[in-house]
Amino acid sequence: MLDYKNIIVKRYALGLSLKELADEFNASKSGVGDFLKAFEACENISYPLPAGITNYAIGEIVYGHAPGENRKSLSYEQPDFEHVFQQMSTRNNMTLIYLWNRYKNDCDVREVKPYQYRQFCDLYSKWCEENYETLHIQAVIGQKMEVDFAGKTFKIIDKDTEKEADVVVFVAVLPYSQYIYAEGMLSTKEPQWIEVNNHALEYFGGVPTIVVCDNCKQAVITNKDWIEPDLNKDYAEWAEHNHTVILPAKVKKPKYKSSVENAVGVLEKGLFHDLEANRYFSIDQFNSDLWRKLEELNHKSFTKKEGSRYEYWQEERLELMPLPSMQYQYMERKTAKVSGDFHIRFDNAYYSVDKAYLHKKVIVSANTDTVIISSLEGEVIGMHQRATRRGEWKTDPSHVPYNYRQISEWNATYFMKKAMTVGPYTVKVIHHVLQSREHEVQTYRLCVGILNFTKKYSRKALEQCCKIAYDTKHMSYTFIKNTIGVVADEIGPEGFNTTANDERNKGAFVMDPHVGDIENLLSKSSKLQEKEVLTDAEK
């Protein structure tokens, strides 16, 4: 839409030409000319313009309809957007879809043509943009929470490695009370995003009707038209769990989340300077300082009105919806295949699955506490407490058949026979590993790993390494993995398995090692040259 107001002023006050106006406002010369002709022909408005008039009002007077509408739109009943704005600004829990339904029902009664919901929202958005300069959006108590990341980041130093890690600060605010919550994050991925949003609701003591967020990937996938944004699945589920609604701000329109923008500014101009002066070695240490200073800020009196953020929040929290009995937990999802030991691997740990699903694909869903395993059809077939350390095994004895030797090719007999082809110390190590876990099946992968070293190293090297492991009482896969390379080097060429190379080179022509010497090459070159001279002489 053209900037009607400034075009009129610069045309009649400064005398700019049509070309100059078109260049000034990045518009076509004909478009500017057509507007000025319509303005001059209009009897209801002239220069100088009335005080406080907006572009929307100028367009409506000059053209007889709202800016952005074509002549066909006159067949639609025009909504009273000023009334809509007033309702949205002053009524708690009011929504656009409710007001559109009321407008549509009124149109049906009067037998006039209403706009569809999508058009209604789009026109209301344009109306708000064009009238924003004269309107003040009044925050409604308990209606909204705005969230965003601060632009300022901090550093945490690892005491052991002296490496630095970036800390991003999440900020949430209730616009009515301006009560602020903030938290430092070492990761901004979806699980951590869900977690800090949970912490914000807990800090505020309730759930607002609407959550306004920026268009970060943790919250929004696409937001082309603002009316129907494509939300991140987990964030949408978080909102449904808390009975609230996600309303992303318009792309590159900070006024749609002005309260959190202001809160970020308050933090960056104030307590962030104090935090910046400190050195931190853990995220807990950083957040402890941040929350202490945040409490001071929220209890500090406003400079331009009575009371503090805390005092206004005491009133606002009574209007918030109650928190759910349980917080929403982020679910990680992936597919996995059940191995020969009746376990699947997930997040560097192992979880048993019912024997009926041996070698089949399953779906894994996990939160911070629980791992749920389901069939591809969605039936839950296993549930475990989530492992707390790398390499941990979670086995339900009922998942493993009593006589699993008849079902799986992996069993103690199988691995002992394999070990016998290497040597007696390898047998002792494999026997020890098979007995090292509560359930034998938990050791099968370790046995496979140990015996597979013969693919790269010779059996002699593996047997020697197992002897060292037996003598030093370090009979584990990790010890052998870290030792066998050194053992093989000490043995020499016989320490490595060269069978693969021998097979690859079978039938090849083996050259003398001196064939590439410079003397041999020069001699061959001389003989070829002499042969060419004799050939030419014969011709």
N, C-alpha and C positions, 0 to 999 in steps of 0.2 A: 504494500500500500504506500502511496505517495505521502510525503510529509507535507500535507496541505498547508498547515499553519506557517511553516518556515518558507515555503514557496511564495505564499502571498506577501509575507513581510519583505523578503529579499527582492521580489518583483517590484512592489510599489514603493518601498522605502529606499532601496538601494539601486533600483532601476536596472537589475540584471537582465540580460537577454535570454531568450528561450534556450539557446545553446549553452550559455553559462549556467543556467538553472539545471539543465539536463546533466551537465558534467558534475555539478555540485552535488546533486542528489542521486547520481548513478541511475538515471531514468532516460527514457527515450524523449526526444524533442517533441514528437507528436503527442505523447502522453501528457507532458507538461502543458503543451499548448491547448489540448482539448479540455484539461481541467480549468485553465484560466478563462477559456471561452465560456464554459459552463458557469464559472464563478461570476463573471461579468454580466451574464444574462440572468442570473438569479436576483430577484427583487427583494429577497428576505435577508440578504447579508451583503456587506460591502466593507471596504477598507476605510478606516482602521477597524480591526476585529474587536468584538466584545471581549471584555476582560474574562480570563479564565476558560475560554472556549477550547474544546479539545478537537483533535483531528476527526474523531468519530462524529462529533456534533457538526463540524463543517461538512463532512461528506454526506451526512443525512440531510442537511439543509440544501446543499447544492444539487444532489442527485435524487433526493426524495426517498432514499433507502440507505440501510446501513452499509458502511464500507466493506468491501470484500464480497458483497452479494451482487449477482447479476439480475437482469430484469425478470428472469424466470422465477427467482426466489420471492417475488412479490405475491406469487400464488400461495405461498406458505404463510401461516400465521406467525408473526414475529413474537418471540418470547420477550417477557419483561426481564431483561438481564439485570437491571438495577435491583429489582426485587429478589432475583435469584442470588445475587451477590450478598444482599442484606441477610437473607436466610442462611446462607453458608457461613457468614461471618458471625452471626449472633446466636444461632440455634445449635445446641449441643447435639452431636451425632447426626446432623443433617448431611444428606448425600445428594449428589447430582442426579442419580437415577431416580430417587424419590421425587425430586422436583420436576424431572422430565415426565414422569408418570402423571403427576398432577397436571402439568401443562398439556399432555396428550389427552387426558380424560376431558379436560375443559374444551379442547379443540373438537373432540368427538361429539360432545353435547351441542356445541354451536355449529357442527357440521362444516368445519374449516379444516384445511390440510395442515397437519403438524410436521415438524422436522423429526427425522429418526434420531435415536439417542446419540449416535456417533456424530451426526451433523450438529445436534444441539450442543454437545460438549465442545466441538471444534469452534463453533461460533461464540460460545461463552468464553473460551480461552482467548480468542481474538479480542473480544470486548474488554476483557480484563487487561490485556496488554495495552490497548489503546487508551484506557481510562486509568491506568495505574498511577499516572502522575497526579491525579486529583483524588485518589482513593487511598484510604489507609486500611490495611487488612487487620481487623481486630482479632487477637488470639482468643479462642474459646476455651474455657477452663476444662481440662481433662480430655480435650479432643485429639491432640496431636503430639507425637514425638518425632523430632527430626534427628537424623544420624548422618555422620560423615567422617572422613579421615582428616586430621590436621595436616597442613602442608609441611610443618616443621618436623623433622625426624631427629632422633637421638642415637647415641652409640653406647653399646655395652661391650666391655672388654673381658675376654676369657682369661682367667687368671693363669691357666696352664700354658696356653698357646700364644697369649697376647694378641690374638686376632680380634677384630672388631665386628660386631653384628649390629644391623640397623634396627631401631625401634620405631614403629609407626604408632601414632596415638589415635585411638578411636574416640570420637566425641558424640554424645547424645544430649539433647536438651528438650525440656518441656516448654513450648513457647509462652504459655500463659504466665508461669512463675519464673521462667528463665533459669530454672534449676538445672545444673550441669552435672553430667557424669562423664568421666574420661578414663581410659585404660591403655597402657602400653602393650604392644603386640610384637612378638618376634616373627610371626607369620600372619599374613592376611588371607590365607586360604579359607575355604568354606567352613571347615570345622571350627576354626578360631573366630570367624565372623559370626557364626551362630552363637558361640559361647559368649562373646562380648555383648551381643544383643540381649541374651538371657540375663547377663549381669546388670545391664542398664535397667531392664524391667524390674529386677529384684531391688536395685538401688532406689528406683522411683516408687516402689511399693504398689505397683498396679500396672494395668495395661491400657494404653490410650486407644481411641477408636481408629486412628489412622497413624501409620508410620511413614514418614516422608524420608526417602533416601536419595543419595546421589546415584548416578548411573554406573556404579562400579560393577565389575563382572561378578562379584560375590552375590550381588543382589539382582542385577538385571542383565538379561542376555541381549535383547534389542529393545529400543524405545524410539521408534521412528516417528510415531504420531502422538505420543503421550496418552492417547485415549485408551489404547489396548496394548500396553507394554508386555513383552515376553519376559516373565520373571524367572530367575533361577529356581529350579524345582525345589531345592532344599529350603530356600528362604520363603517360598510360597507355602510350603508345608509348615514351616515355623509360624507364619502368620495365621494359618488355619488352626493350628494347635492352640494359639493364644487368643483366637477369636478377634483378630484385628485385621486391618486391610493395608497392603503395601501400595503406596502411591508415589512412584518415582518422580522426581523433579524433571522438568523439561531440560533437554540437553542444552548445556551452556546458558541456562537461565537461573543464576544463583538466587534471584528474588523469590523463587518458589521454595527455597529452604533458607530464608533470610535469617531465621533465629539461630540455626546451627552455624551459619557463616559468621554471625556476630559473636557466638560463643567461642568459636575457634580464634577469632580476632582478640577477644578478651584474654584467652589463655596465652596466645603467642606474644601479646604485648605486656603480659604480666608474669604469672608464675613460671612460664617456660624459661624466662631469663634466669631464674633462680636454679632451675633444674639443669640448665645448660652449663652452669658453673661447677657442677659436681661430676665426679667420675663414678660410674656404676659398673658392677661386676655380675649382676644378676637382674632378671626382669622383676623378681619379687622386690628387690631393693629399690628399683626405679618406681614401681607402682606404689610402694609404701610411701615414698616421698610425695608422689603425685597426688595420692588420695588425701594425705594430710593437708597439703596446700589447697586442695579442692574444697575440703570442708571449711577451711578458713574463708575462701572466696564465697561459698554459698551462704555463709552466716554473716558476711560483711554487708552493711547497709548500702542501699542504692544511693547514688549521689543526686539523682533528679526526682526521686519520689521516696515516700516513706517505706520503711520495712526492708526486708532482705529477701533473697531468693528462697531461703529456708522457710521464712514465715509465709510466703505466698504458696510454697509447695505444701505446707501443712494443710492449707485450704484445698489445694488442687488434688492431692492424693485421695481425698474423700470422693472425688468425682471419677476417678479411674476405675476401670473394670478390675475385678479381682484376679490375682495371679492363678494360673492353673495349678492343680495339686502337684503335678510333676513337670519339671522343665522339659522343653523339647530337646531331644538329643540328635545330633547330626549322625546320619547313617552312611557309612562307606559301602559301596556296592561293587562287586566284581564277579566274574565267573572263574571257576577252578575245576580241575579234573581230579577225581579220586584216584590216588596212586595204589600200587600193589600192596602197600602197608595199611590200607583202609583209612588213610589220612589225606587231607588237603593242606596245602601250604598257603598261609595268608599272613601278610605283614611279618615275615620272617619267623613265624611260629607254625605249629602243626596241630590240626584239629581232626578228631576222628569223625567218620561218617558211617552210617549203617552199611553192613556188608552187602546189602542188596544193590548198592550203588557203586560197586567196585568198577573202576575204569570209566565211569560215566561223568559227564559234566554236571556241575551244580552251581547254584547262585549263593554267594556269600554276602550277608548284610551285617554290618558291625557298627556299634557305637562305642563309646569309651569304656563300657563295662561288659558288654555281651556280644558274642559272635553267633549269628543265626545262619544255619545252612539249610537251603531249600532246594527242592527239585526244580527242574526247568518249568514244571507245571505250576509251581508256587507252593507246593506242600512242604511244610517244615519237617525236616528229617534229622536235625541235630541242633543242639544249643549248648554253648559252652561259655564259661566265664573267660573274658579276654585275657590273653597272656600278658604278663608284665615284663617279660625279658626276652631277648632275642634267643631263638632256638628252643623255646619252651614247648613242651608237648601237653596237649589236653586230650585225654583219651577216656571215652566211656566204654567200660569193659563189655557192655551189651552190644556194642557196634562190631566187635571182633569175634568171629565164629570160634567156637571151642576147638574145633579141629581145622584150623585155618590152613594147615599144611596141604590139605586136599584141594583147597580153593585157590591159593596164591602160589605162584612159582617162587616167590621169596619166602624162605623159611630157614630155620637154623641148619637143617641138613644140607640145603642148597649152598649156603655160604661156607660151611665147614668143608664140603667137598672142593669148593673153589680154592679155599685156603690151602688144602693139602697139595694142590698142584704147584704151590709156591714154596712152602717149606714149613718145618715144625714151629718156628717162632711166629710165623704169620697165623698158623692155626691157634696158637695160644692167645694172640692179640684179638683175633676174631671171636674166640670163645669168651674172652673177657668182655668185649664190647656187647655181645649178645645178652650178657647177664647184667649189664650196667644200668638198665632202665626198669621201671616198674612193670611195663608191658614190653614183651620181646619185640613186637612189631615196631616199636619206637626206635629200634636200633638198626633196622634194615637199611635205611638210607646211608647210615654211617658205614656199614659193611660194604655197600656198593661203592661208596667213595674210596675206601681203603683199597679194595681189590682193583678198582679202575686205574690205579696208579701204574699198573703194568702196561697200560696203553702207551705211556710216554717213557717210563723207566723199565729197566729189566727186572725179571723176577728175583735175580740175585740182589739188586739194589733194594727191592721191597723187603726181602727176607732179612737183609742186614739191618735195615731201618727198624723192622719189627723186633729184632734182637736187642737193639739199643733201647727201644721203648719198653721191652720186657725187663731188661736189666735195671733201668732207671725208674721203673714203676710209673711210666707215663703212657700207658696203653690207650691212646685216644686218637681219633681221626685228626684233630687239630695238630697234635705233636708230630704225627707222621707227615702231614701236609707240609709243615714248616721245616722238616728235617730231611726228607728223602732227596731233595735236590742237591744238598751238600754231600750226602752219602754217594749219590750217583757220580758227582764230580770227582770224588776221591777214588772211586773204582776205575774211572776212565771210560773209554768207549764201551766197555762191557756193562757199564751202569745204565745204559740207555737202550730202549727198545728200537732197534733199527729194522725190524721186520717190514714195516710199512715202506721204508725207503728201498729195501731190497726188492719188494714186490713191484714197486713203481719202476725200478730201473731194469727189470727183467727183459732180456732181448735187446738191450741198448748196446751201442758200440762203445767200448771202453778205449779211450785215447791214452797214449803214452804221456806221462806228466811233463816230458821235455819237448813235446810237439810244438809248444807255443814259444820256445826260446827264440831270441832274435836271430841267432846264427842259423837255425833251421829254416826260419822264415826267409832270410836273405838267400840261402842256398836254393830254396824252392823257387824264389823269384828269378834267380839267375838261370836256372834250368829252363823255366818257362820262356824266358827271353831268347835263349839259344834255340829252343825248339821253333819259335816263331820266325827267327832269321833263316833257319834251314828250310822251313816251309816256303818262305818267300823266294828263296834261291831256286828251289825246285820248280816253282811256277815260272 
